Amino acid sequence: MPSVNSGELNNLLLAISQTLADRTQLASTMDAILGAARQLTQARHGIMYVLDQTGQALVPLSVHKHEQPLHEHPWVPLQLELLKENDPFGYAITTGEIVLINDLYAYSGYNCDAIYQNETAMALRSTNLLAWPLKDHQNLTVGLLVLFDLCLIEDEQSLSVFTKLAGTSIRQAILLDTYHTSLRGLEADNAALNRENKQLKARKKADYNGPIAESDPMRQVLERLQRILALPVDVLLRGETGAGKEVIARYIHDNSDRAKKPFIAQNCAAIPEQLLESELFGHKKGAFTGADKDKKGLFEAADGGTLFLDEIGDMPLLLQAKLLRVLQERKIRAIGSSEERSIDVRVVAATHCNLKEKIQKNEFRADLFYRLNVFPITLPPLRERPADILPLAEHFITLTSQKLGLDSEPVISKKARQSLMDYPFPGNVRELRNIIERAVLLSDFETVESIELGEGDTFIPDVQADIPEDSVFDSTLPDVDMASLKDSVTQYERTVIMKTLERFNWQTRKAAESLAVPLSTLSHKIKKYEIMP
């Protein structure tokens, strides 16, 4: 077996150390070390095993065959807890000693069956093997250098210096790789925080109508959406009626590169089939009775932007076929026209139906379903995201207060909050918004005490509940304009409080219990309205 000149070894060590110093990434460092080791030993093949981040296995990060790197190979990670000392690799790692087998295919006392199998898979039959454990400056094993078909080295000291340098370089490369991985994670977390901060700032704006996502289910929805906001893919939104599908559709549009282009919404169940086709694709003058001029369709109007098709499950079958063709070819043809026009529109479809059941009933096209279902999003009903109820309620109070021109927003009492949390909201977010708007209108514009839920059911006792019929004035408010609404409601509340106090001989505690308000609140209102016996 030929040997390598020691003078050449020293020259290589200097050049190799400079090469390693320039490497900052783990994979490239390992490839450099293996290449340098082959030069030192004139080995034709080799493997560089490196300790993974778990510290439980050595991974073959670089493999060379006939002096060339391989991307695919049969070598597998070495699990440290499964290593056996009768295996040459296991012996080198567990004992920290060098293993040199001069005749690999002759009996050596080691079990080399796994090596033979991998060599057969790679069409190799190496003459010898060197397994050299690599240790860092703390004498901890960080890798294993394996060389095949190598030359005998007379200057073993130079190779020892090289392997120590390699071990230190591996440790540094592992630390750098871990640092970069952590940095990428921090960058991703920072980007997520920036998005969340942007959303929170937007939510403080009076005109914000985006999603409220305090609950884990809604956070998961928004995290899933982050993957496709900037991609030209259509989206299918599924969820119960009132769950906020249009809000999510607008969120997709506003956070995409189409935000400055039109967002157009159309309910497919709201208009008849012929009118819907004209609405979507447009028509030419004279195409049908009543078509007295050309009409641009919604697809054309939304060009460059987003078209939201709500209740897609109720779209007629004939229009489903035409919609499928548009989604596939991105071309539209107006009714009565022989020309096609290319369009660039993202379609966000939504449905509360089970489309697979509709497919079985031949009410929905399977090919359209699979075309739309590339990226489905399921919105959880409000009852499954209770953490969003109160933030949504406060958001709707803000919007309602702005509509009414109130100087300040009413606060929700503790009992009213509990009523909201106990209610199942069959109508979802839409029902919550209606409930809050009604509650604000019936409040004194300072505190929302009473919440009417469901079909007018009141979860907090109504102020008239314990008042005899003959002692209560007509509770129907007169027709008033918005400017006098606050005064009318204020007068209503003052009258009810006074009637209740009179009924209980001005015993404020009993009156407060009858009105279902804290005593401190009643006392405050008595002073505010200057109510006296």
Secondary structure as GFF3:
##gff-version 3
##sequence-region A 1 533
A	DSSP	alpha_helix	6	21	.	.	.	ID=ss1
A	DSSP	alpha_helix	26	41	.	.	.	ID=ss2
A	DSSP	beta_strand	45	51	.	.	.	ID=ss3
A	DSSP	beta_strand	57	65	.	.	.	ID=ss4
A	DSSP	beta_strand	68	69	.	.	.	ID=ss5
A	DSSP	beta_strand	78	79	.	.	.	ID=ss6
A	DSSP	three_ten_helix	80	82	.	.	.	ID=ss7
A	DSSP	alpha_helix	88	95	.	.	.	ID=ss8
A	DSSP	beta_strand	99	101	.	.	.	ID=ss9
A	DSSP	alpha_helix	113	121	.	.	.	ID=ss10
A	DSSP	beta_strand	129	135	.	.	.	ID=ss11
A	DSSP	beta_strand	141	148	.	.	.	ID=ss12
A	DSSP	alpha_helix	156	203	.	.	.	ID=ss13
A	DSSP	alpha_helix	216	226	.	.	.	ID=ss14
A	DSSP	beta_strand	235	238	.	.	.	ID=ss15
A	DSSP	alpha_helix	245	254	.	.	.	ID=ss16
A	DSSP	beta_strand	263	267	.	.	.	ID=ss17
A	DSSP	alpha_helix	273	281	.	.	.	ID=ss18
A	DSSP	beta_strand	282	283	.	.	.	ID=ss19
A	DSSP	beta_strand	295	296	.	.	.	ID=ss20
A	DSSP	alpha_helix	298	301	.	.	.	ID=ss21
A	DSSP	beta_strand	306	310	.	.	.	ID=ss22
A	DSSP	three_ten_helix	312	314	.	.	.	ID=ss23
A	DSSP	alpha_helix	317	329	.	.	.	ID=ss24
A	DSSP	beta_strand	331	332	.	.	.	ID=ss25
A	DSSP	beta_strand	341	342	.	.	.	ID=ss26
A	DSSP	beta_strand	346	351	.	.	.	ID=ss27
A	DSSP	alpha_helix	355	360	.	.	.	ID=ss28
A	DSSP	alpha_helix	366	372	.	.	.	ID=ss29
A	DSSP	beta_strand	376	378	.	.	.	ID=ss30
A	DSSP	three_ten_helix	382	384	.	.	.	ID=ss31
A	DSSP	three_ten_helix	386	388	.	.	.	ID=ss32
A	DSSP	alpha_helix	389	404	.	.	.	ID=ss33
A	DSSP	beta_strand	411	412	.	.	.	ID=ss34
A	DSSP	alpha_helix	414	422	.	.	.	ID=ss35
A	DSSP	alpha_helix	428	441	.	.	.	ID=ss36
A	DSSP	beta_strand	447	448	.	.	.	ID=ss37
A	DSSP	beta_strand	452	453	.	.	.	ID=ss38
A	DSSP	beta_strand	457	458	.	.	.	ID=ss39
A	DSSP	three_ten_helix	469	471	.	.	.	ID=ss40
A	DSSP	alpha_helix	482	503	.	.	.	ID=ss41
A	DSSP	alpha_helix	508	515	.	.	.	ID=ss42
A	DSSP	alpha_helix	519	528	.	.	.	ID=ss43
###
